[in-house]
Amino acid sequence: MITTLNLPIDFTDAADVSTFVETLIRYPYHMDMVSGRRIVDAKSLLGVIALTQSRHLQLIIHEDPSEVDKNLLADLQKFIPENATVSALTA
């Protein structure tokens, strides 16, 4: 059974994208950014930049939510819109 943690992401400017990717690189999880049908490696600066024109971005962390380092979630708080819903999916 595969469980993922899904987080809505919002960037306010170009510097946010760089900071976001630098944050993700510090953690060992496989993570993807999703916008509609497009999926890129969330640790790829060019990949994330390619998606930033979309207003509906999701970060998918391919790890059991109970195993995700709480520091990662704290580091990502500034990129998660207020009142956003964080979800865990099992497939």
Secondary structure per residue as TSV (DSSP state, phi and psi in degrees):
chain	resnum	aa	ss	phi	psi
A	1	M	-	360.0	131.9
A	2	I	-	-106.3	129.5
A	3	T	E	-119.5	137.7
A	4	T	E	-128.7	156.6
A	5	L	E	-110.4	125.3
A	6	N	E	-111.9	124.8
A	7	L	E	-124.8	127.9
A	8	P	E	-70.8	140.9
A	9	I	E	-127.8	141.6
A	10	D	-	-138.2	132.0
A	11	F	-	-108.6	139.5
A	12	T	S	-94.4	-25.3
A	13	D	S	-157.3	176.6
A	14	A	H	-63.5	-34.0
A	15	A	H	-63.5	-31.3
A	16	D	H	-60.8	-38.0
A	17	V	H	-63.1	-46.8
A	18	S	H	-62.8	-45.2
A	19	T	H	-62.1	-41.0
A	20	F	H	-59.7	-50.8
A	21	V	H	-64.5	-41.5
A	22	E	H	-61.2	-35.6
A	23	T	H	-65.5	-46.9
A	24	L	H	-64.8	-34.9
A	25	I	H	-59.7	-26.1
A	26	R	T	-74.7	-8.1
A	27	Y	S	-115.8	147.5
A	28	P	-	-82.4	0.1
A	29	Y	S	-78.7	151.9
A	30	H	-	-81.0	126.1
A	31	M	E	-135.4	140.5
A	32	D	E	-124.3	152.4
A	33	M	E	-106.1	136.7
A	34	V	E	-125.9	135.9
A	35	S	E	-140.3	104.9
A	36	G	T	63.0	-120.1
A	37	R	T	-95.1	-3.0
A	38	R	E	-92.0	134.2
A	39	I	E	-131.7	131.6
A	40	V	E	-133.3	159.5
A	41	D	E	-64.5	122.3
A	42	A	T	-67.8	-15.1
A	43	K	T	-93.0	6.5
A	44	S	-	-100.7	112.8
A	45	L	H	-58.2	-47.2
A	46	L	H	-64.0	-38.0
A	47	G	H	-63.8	-45.5
A	48	V	H	-67.5	-40.3
A	49	I	H	-58.0	-39.7
A	50	A	H	-62.0	-26.2
A	51	L	H	-93.1	-11.5
A	52	T	T	-67.9	-11.3
A	53	Q	T	-72.7	-17.5
A	54	S	-	-84.0	147.1
A	55	R	S	-92.3	-9.3
A	56	H	-	-116.3	84.5
A	57	L	E	-106.3	139.9
A	58	Q	E	-126.4	134.8
A	59	L	E	-96.8	125.2
A	60	I	E	-109.0	118.7
A	61	I	E	-102.9	116.2
A	62	H	-	-85.7	74.6
A	63	E	S	-160.8	149.5
A	64	D	-	-59.7	128.1
A	65	P	G	-54.1	-32.0
A	66	S	G	-71.3	-17.3
A	67	E	G	-95.7	-9.9
A	68	V	S	-73.8	130.9
A	69	D	-	-58.5	125.3
A	70	K	H	-63.1	-23.7
A	71	N	H	-66.4	-35.2
A	72	L	H	-61.4	-47.7
A	73	L	H	-62.8	-37.9
A	74	A	H	-66.1	-41.3
A	75	D	H	-65.0	-28.9
A	76	L	H	-88.0	-8.3
A	77	Q	G	-53.1	-38.3
A	78	K	G	-70.7	-12.8
A	79	F	G	-100.0	-8.1
A	80	I	S	-94.6	122.0
A	81	P	-	-59.8	148.9
A	82	E	T	-60.8	147.0
A	83	N	T	62.4	19.2
A	84	A	-	-79.2	153.6
A	85	T	-	-101.2	122.9
A	86	V	-	-97.5	131.2
A	87	S	E	-128.9	154.4
A	88	A	E	-115.6	131.5
A	89	L	E	-118.7	140.8
A	90	T	E	-118.5	129.9
A	91	A	-	-121.0	360.0
